[in-house]
Amino acid sequence: MVCLFFAALVAKGQEPMPIKKDSTSGKIDTLKPAYINPGKVAGRRAAIRSAILPGLGQIGNGVTVYRIAKVAAIYTGATLLTLSYIDNNKEYHKYLEELQYRVNNGVPTPGGPLEPYPTEGLIRAKDTYARNRWVIIFSFGALYAVNIIEAYVDARLKYFDVGDDLSLKFSPSLNMNSGTLYGYAGAAPGVKLTLRF
């Protein structure tokens, strides 16, 4: 009970929103938010669009040749992965059926295309195609994630501005050497770099 009493003394409510004056009318506007980052909002929208339909976030950032090429690359990659998955799945089942026939009957399928091959080789081939299927499935996930991340970064960078105040200045300088090297203390030429924001 005593702890609850002290906790109630220390507890604080919500911080009041800062009151801002509208510069045009001079009236106090309490509902106006302080600052909204448009890059963050656009990035979130682009990521959600790309999560719903791959490529939609890129197109939502603006239709340019570069962004259309990115969408084409996404769908080309997905098509190639799909074709590869279909091929690996077909080969996996071909070797699996031959191995099941050999286990059930004790002999290879008579007249089959895999009849001359040893069972150990067929097991390795089946395992290789099974492993390839999983690699392709993980590649689908990676392609989907890269699609979302790329749309987010592109939308954020669309609103990134370094401003006009950025300057870089190179100037020659003379560095005075305070230490001695082989009994010689002197000056060395150098370059001074000044970066202003």
N, C-alpha and C positions, 0 to 999 in steps of 0.2 A: 504494500500500500504506500509506503514511504517512497519507494523507487518510482512509482507511478506519479506521485505528487511532484517529485523533482523533475521527472521527464516532462510533465505538463508545463512547468515553469520555463524549461529550456526550449520547448518546441516553438517553431516559427511557422507562420502561414506563408502563403505565396507572396513573392516579391511583387510590388505594384509595377505595372508597365510604365516605362518612362513617358511622360507627357510631351508631345511634340507640337510645335506650332506650325501651321500650314503657311508656307512662305508667301503664297499668293493672296490669301484672304486675311491672314493674321489670326484666324481662329485656331483653337486648340483641337487637334485631331487625336483622339485616344485609340482609335481603331486601326490606324495606319501602322503596319509592321515596320520595324527598324530597317531591315535589309533582307532581300531575298536574292540568293545567288542564282542567276538565270542558267549558268552552266550546270549547276547541280540538279536543278529541276529538269533541264533538257536531257542530261545524262540518265537520270532515273527513268524518264519517259522512253528514251531510246532503248534502254536495257529491257524494259517491260515489253515493248513492241517486238524486240528481237527474240525475247523468250516465248512470246505467243506465236510468232511466225518468223523463222530465220530470214534475215535480210530486210525486214520491215523497219527496223530501227535505223539501218543505214540509209534507206530511202527517205525515212522521216526526217533525217538530218539535212536533207536537201538533195535534189536530183542533179548529180554531176556525172560525168563520164567515169571519174575515179570511183565513185560510190556504186555505180551500176556494175563496174568491173569487179568490185568486191562482192557484190551479191551474186554475180555470175560465178565467181570463184567458190563461194559457199555452196551453191547448188551443183557445180561441177564436182567438187570434192565429195558431196553427199551421194551423187550418182555413181562415182567411181567406187566409193566404199560399198554401196548397195550391190553393184555388179560383182565386186570381189567377194562379198559375203555370200551371194547366191552361188558363185562358183565353188567356194570353199565348202559350203554346206552340201552341195551336190556330191563333191568328191568325198567328203566325210562319210556320207550315207552309203556311197558305193563301197568303200572299204569296210564299213561297219557291217553291211549286209553279207559281204564275202566272209568276214570273220565269224559272224553268227552262223552261217551255213557250215563253216569248217568245224565250229564247236559242236553243233548239233549232229552232224553226219560223220565227222572225223576225216573227211576228204575234201579237196577243193571242188568248187562248182565245175562240173564237167562241161568243157567247151567254153568256159567263161574267160573274159579278158585277163583276169588276175590268177588264172590257174597255175602258170609256171612260177609264180613268186612265192617265197617262203612266208610262213605265218609271222615271223618276227618282223620282217620288212613291212608287212601289211599293218601290223600294230603300230610301228613307228610312223607310217604314213597317216594312219587314222588319227594318232595323237597330234601330229603336225597340223593337220587340217582343223582339228578341234581347237588347238591353240590359236591358229590364225583367225578363227571365228571370234574368239574372245578379244583378240587384239583389234579386230575391226569394230566390235561393239564399243570398246573403250575409245577407239578413234572417233566414232560417232559422238560420244559424249564430249570429247575434247573439241571437236569441230563446233558443236553446239555452244560450249562454254566460250570458245574464242570468238564466235559470232556475237555473243552478248557483251563480252568485254570490249571488243573492238567498237561496237556501236556506242557503248558508254563513253569510252575514251574520245572517240570522234566528236560526240556531242559536247563533251566538256571542253575540248580544245577549240571548238568552234567559237566559244565565248572567251577564250583566253586572250588577254591583251597585255603586252609588255609596256605599252604607253609610248609617248614621244619623248619622255624625259631620260630614257636609257642612253648612256654614252660610254664609250670605251676609248681611252687615250693611252697611247704608247709614247714614252719620252726617254731619251738617253739619260743615264745617271752615272755617277762615279761613286763606287762603293769603297769607303775607306776601310782598310784592313787593320784591325787593332792587334791581331796576333802576328807572330813572326813565323816565317817559313824559311828555313835555312839562313837565318840571320837577316832576312829581308822583310821589312814592313812597308807596305805601300798601298797604292790604290788600284782597283780593278774596275774596268768598264762594265756597265750593266744596262738593263732595260727596266724602266719603271712602268708599271701597269696601273692605271687608275680607272675604276669602274664606278659610275655615278648612276643612281636610280632616280 
